Amino acid sequence: MRSDFLPLSRPSIGSEEIEEVTACLRSGWLTSGPRVSRFEEGFAGAVGAAHAVAVTSGTAGLHLALLAAGIGAGDEVVTTPMTWAATGNMVLAVGARPVFVDIDPATLNIQPEAVERAVTPRTRAIVPVHFAGQPVDLDPLRVIAARRGLSLIEDAAHALGTHYRGHPVGGGSTAAVFSFHPIKAITTGEGGMITTDDAAFADRLRLLRFHGVTRDAWGRYGKRATPDYEIVTLGFKYNMTDLQAALGLAQLSRLEEFIAARTRAAGWYRTALEGLPAVEMLAPVPYPARHAWHLLVVRLRLEALRVGRDAIMEALLEANIGVGLHFKALHLHRFYREQLGLTPGDLPEATRASESILSLPLFPDLTREDVTDVATALSDVIRRHAA
């Protein structure tokens, strides 16, 4: 057994990040300013979008994207239950109703055919989630959205560095929303980014993220600025700071390094877990794609075990191996059961996945020896609990 605990995730922070943050601190300008603008410009270029709007979190990004798209009371938004709380919560926060559809059991991504069947006259948007770093099949979703006059807002929290049919995720839809939580591909401590190709949509996002005020702090107090301002709509306090953006700029410059390291580690896992009874990695999507490997999710074949998934996770923790659960599907949570009147049987594939998946450690600085430790511990746990 390992002598030290191997965490599920750990951000890679080096001298570049420390220097960028230190320079920001020394500049005297910490809130939204020139570094946020530089980060937005660089990020838009990295994902192939015309515009990028930095915010305080991916959750804030989803909130603003839905509001900017005009989603509100009485509307329906088709999405996946296999996601973090933010996706469904923000649909409810704007007064709309999330309509969950089942997932592809092989990849855990949303199924376009199921989306098509779920669209009603009340549907205003589709919010797919690129699960674990693999892209959803966007082309059929874009066709559905265009034919039915719907917004397509991609929850790309897992998908920075993901490519779909030769193009990075981030452009080509109404909007895409990214997260910079420390577990993600790059981090700003906490933070998020909304990308879009629509200039008017981007302007609306900027207005909503800062109190509905026409000029942010840099626009009022920066060089050659005047302090006058006008409130033109109801807005929020979702602006990213220059201190966060300084960290983001350094991290963004290392994105390809991080994706390569994650991909390398995923290959080590594939070799190490090959032939391990009762454990399988998720399948690759059947269309051209680059997996960003945000998460390393495995599925347990519970019929080959005498215990459930939670017992396996507890045993791994006892062996000093960090684990995660991504995710317990939203329709299984009490809040969503009560709000939407759903049962586990309504979404059988998402229910089965929720009972059998777990996430293993994956981050850029993971070593081959770390992966061997995980595989050895998992093999021992599976052997001890085999049916």
Long-range contacts (C-beta under 8 A, 24 or more apart in sequence): 1-319, 1-320, 1-377, 2-319, 2-320, 2-321, 2-373, 2-377, 3-320, 4-320, 5-320, 5-322, 6-320, 6-321, 6-322, 6-361, 6-370, 6-373, 6-374, 7-322, 7-361, 7-363, 8-183, 8-322, 8-323, 8-324, 8-359, 8-360, 8-361, 8-362, 9-182, 9-183, 9-322, 9-324, 9-361, 9-362, 9-363, 10-363, 10-365, 11-182, 11-183, 11-187, 11-363, 12-254, 12-258, 12-261, 12-363, 12-364, 12-365, 14-250, 14-254, 16-250, 16-253, 16-254, 17-247, 17-250, 17-251, 19-250, 20-246, 20-247, 20-249, 20-250, 21-243, 21-246, 21-247, 21-250, 23-246, 24-242, 24-243, 24-245, 24-246, 25-243, 27-242, 29-218, 29-222, 29-242, 30-241, 30-242, 30-243, 31-217, 31-218, 31-239, 31-241, 31-242, 32-210, 32-216, 32-217, 32-218, 32-239, 32-240, 32-241, 32-242, 33-217, 33-218, 33-222, 33-242, 34-218, 34-222, 34-242, 35-242, 35-245, 35-246, 35-249, 36-218, 36-239, 36-240, 36-241, 36-242, 36-244, 36-245, 37-218, 38-245, 38-249, 39-240, 39-245, 39-248, 39-249, 39-252, 40-193, 42-249, 42-252, 43-178, 43-193, 43-195, 43-248, 43-252, 44-170, 44-195, 46-168, 46-170, 46-252, 46-255, 47-160, 47-168, 47-169, 47-170, 47-171, 47-176, 47-178, 47-195, 48-167, 48-168, 48-170, 48-171, 48-172, 49-170, 49-171, 49-176, 49-195, 49-196, 49-197, 50-171, 50-196, 50-197, 50-198, 50-199, 50-202, 51-195, 51-196, 51-197, 51-198, 51-199, 51-201, 51-202, 52-193, 52-194, 52-195, 53-193, 53-194, 53-195, 53-196, 53-202, 53-205, 53-206, 53-209, 54-191, 54-192, 54-193, 54-239, 54-240, 54-244, 54-245, 54-248, 55-191, 55-192, 55-193, 55-194, 55-209, 55-238, 55-239, 55-240, 56-190, 56-191, 56-192, 56-237, 56-238, 56-239, 56-240, 57-179, 57-181, 57-190, 57-191, 57-192, 57-238, 58-86, 58-155, 58-157, 58-177, 58-178, 58-179, 58-180, 58-181, 58-192, 59-86, 59-89, 59-90, 59-192, 60-192, 60-209, 60-236, 60-238, 61-177, 61-178, 61-179, 61-192, 61-193, 61-194, 62-86, 62-87, 62-90, 62-127, 62-153, 62-155, 62-177, 63-90, 63-93, 63-94, 63-236, 63-238, 64-194, 64-205, 64-208, 64-209, 64-236, 64-238, 65-153, 65-174, 65-175, 65-177, 65-194, 65-205, 66-90, 66-91, 66-93, 66-94, 66-96, 66-125, 66-153, 67-94, 67-208, 68-175, 68-201, 68-204, 68-205, 68-208, 69-124, 69-125, 69-151, 69-153, 69-174, 69-175, 69-201, 70-124, 70-151, 71-96, 71-124, 71-125, 71-151, 72-96, 74-122, 75-122, 75-123, 75-124, 75-125, 76-120, 76-122, 76-123, 76-124, 77-123, 77-124, 77-125, 77-126, 77-127, 78-115, 78-118, 78-119, 78-123, 78-125, 78-126, 78-127, 79-110, 79-126, 79-127, 79-128, 79-129, 79-155, 80-109, 80-110, 80-127, 80-128, 80-129, 80-131, 80-350, 81-329, 81-330, 81-331, 81-332, 81-336, 81-347, 81-350, 82-108, 82-110, 82-129, 82-131, 82-327, 82-329, 82-330, 82-350, 82-353, 82-354, 83-129, 83-131, 83-155, 83-327, 83-330, 84-157, 84-326, 84-327, 85-330, 85-333, 86-157, 87-127, 87-129, 87-155, 87-330, 88-330, 88-336, 91-127, 92-339, 96-124, 96-125, 97-122, 97-340, 98-330, 98-340, 99-123, 100-329, 100-330, 100-331, 100-340, 100-342, 100-346, 100-347, 100-350, 101-347, 102-347, 102-348, 102-349, 102-350, 103-131, 103-347, 103-349, 103-350, 103-353, 104-349, 105-349, 105-352, 105-353, 106-282, 106-283, 107-131, 107-134, 107-282, 107-283, 107-284, 107-285, 108-132, 108-282, 108-297, 108-353, 108-357, 109-134, 109-135, 109-136, 109-137, 109-285, 110-136, 112-136, 112-137, 112-140, 112-141, 112-144, 115-141, 115-144, 116-140, 116-144, 119-144, 119-148, 119-150, 123-148, 123-150, 124-150, 124-151, 125-150, 125-151, 125-152, 125-153, 125-174, 126-150, 126-151, 126-152, 126-153, 127-153, 127-154, 127-155, 128-152, 128-154, 128-155, 129-155, 129-157, 129-158, 130-154, 130-155, 130-156, 130-158, 130-159, 130-162, 130-169, 131-158, 132-158, 132-282, 132-293, 132-294, 132-295, 132-296, 132-297, 132-326, 133-158, 133-159, 133-161, 133-162, 133-262, 133-291, 133-292, 133-293, 133-294, 133-295, 134-162, 134-282, 134-284, 134-285, 134-289, 134-291, 134-292, 135-159, 135-162, 135-163, 135-164, 135-169, 135-285, 135-289, 137-285, 137-287, 138-164, 138-165, 138-172, 138-173, 139-165, 142-172, 142-173, 145-173, 145-174, 151-175, 153-177, 157-181, 157-184, 157-192, 158-184, 158-292, 158-294, 158-295, 159-292, 159-294, 160-184, 160-185, 160-186, 160-255, 160-292, 160-294, 161-185, 161-255, 161-256, 161-258, 161-259, 161-290, 161-292, 162-289, 162-290, 162-291, 162-292, 163-288, 163-289, 163-290, 164-287, 164-288, 164-289, 165-287, 165-288, 165-289, 166-288, 170-195, 171-195, 171-197, 172-197, 174-198, 174-201, 175-201, 175-205, 180-244, 180-248, 180-251, 183-294, 184-294, 185-255, 185-258, 185-259, 185-262, 185-292, 185-294, 186-248, 186-251, 186-252, 186-254, 186-255, 186-258, 187-247, 187-248, 187-251, 188-240, 188-244, 188-245, 188-247, 188-248, 188-251, 189-244, 189-247, 190-244, 191-240, 191-244, 191-248, 192-240, 207-232, 207-233, 207-235, 208-233, 208-235, 208-236, 208-238, 209-235, 209-236, 209-238, 209-239, 210-235, 210-236, 210-237, 210-238, 210-239, 211-235, 211-236, 211-237, 257-364, 258-364, 259-290, 259-292, 259-293, 261-364, 261-365, 261-366, 262-292, 262-293, 262-294, 262-362, 262-363, 262-364, 263-291, 263-293, 265-293, 265-296, 265-362, 265-363, 265-366, 265-371, 266-291, 266-293, 266-296, 266-362, 268-368, 268-371, 269-296, 269-360, 269-362, 269-371, 269-374, 269-375, 272-371, 272-372, 272-374, 272-375, 273-298, 273-375, 273-378, 276-375, 276-378, 276-379, 276-382, 277-301, 277-304, 277-382, 277-386, 278-302, 278-304, 278-305, 278-382, 278-386, 279-378, 279-382, 293-362, 294-362, 295-324, 295-326, 295-359, 295-362, 296-359, 296-360, 296-361, 296-362, 297-326, 297-357, 297-358, 297-359, 297-360, 298-357, 298-358, 298-359, 298-360, 299-353, 299-356, 299-357, 300-356, 300-357, 300-358, 301-356, 302-355, 302-356, 303-387, 304-386, 304-387, 305-382, 305-385, 305-386, 305-387, 306-385, 306-386, 306-387, 307-385, 308-355, 309-355, 309-356, 309-357, 309-358, 311-385, 312-358, 312-378, 312-381, 312-382, 312-385, 313-358, 315-381, 315-384, 315-385, 316-377, 316-378, 316-381, 319-377, 319-380, 319-381, 320-377, 321-360, 321-361, 321-373, 321-374, 321-377, 321-378, 322-361, 323-358, 323-359, 323-360, 323-361, 324-358, 324-359, 325-357, 325-358, 325-359, 326-357, 326-359, 327-354, 328-354, 329-353, 329-354
